[in-house]
């Protein structure tokens, strides 16, 4: 294998933008992520306008998004990024586990939620999970927040199959793809296919958003 080919094989596969208005913190998080062999930090942003511009320029797989930004908040930035680049996974990074922020982020289509008090491993895991279509939010926090999601009159989800409803129930419990596969005696690939079908039928951009839609529509009930 040539040296060039070896570098191509070893190239990082997860492209990340870190968005935080505290530059020192952003650079610290970027350094932690960049030390991982499968993660490449392609940009550091400090505002809504900056992260939207960089998302268009660098086409990341994941954006790690602070909530407090000088020209808006992280949810507004999340929505702006998703509007132009729906394929980008956004993980919210906040100072506290604020329920209102998490509800807004879920409904806007975030792919994960970590606090600045979490360790580096949690942040790294959150980026990897988001890039692979997983979600990172504790089941206890999900159960706390689901009752707060508002009900609408939309009628999406009527065509979910029985198996997709089982997968959806486990997603609402915060289960990972591997856990769902073990519980339902399915392959991980089959679970991913079911999850993608659920997102399509619920018109959701992430698993968290799918759970919030399902609760609003009464498809699942928080325990």
Buried (B, 14 or more C-beta within 10 A) or exposed (E): EEEEEEEEEEEBEBBBBBBBBEEEBBBBBBEBBBEBEEBBBBBBBBBBBBBBEBBEEBEBBBBBBBBEBEEBBBBBBBBBBBEEBEEBBBBBBBEEBBEEBBBBBBBBBBBBBBBBEBEBEBBBBBBBBBBBBBBBBEEEBBBBBBEBBEEEEEEBBEEBEEBBBBBBBBBBBBBBBEEBBEBBEBEEEBBBBBBEBBBEBBEBBBBBBBBBBBBBBEBBEBE
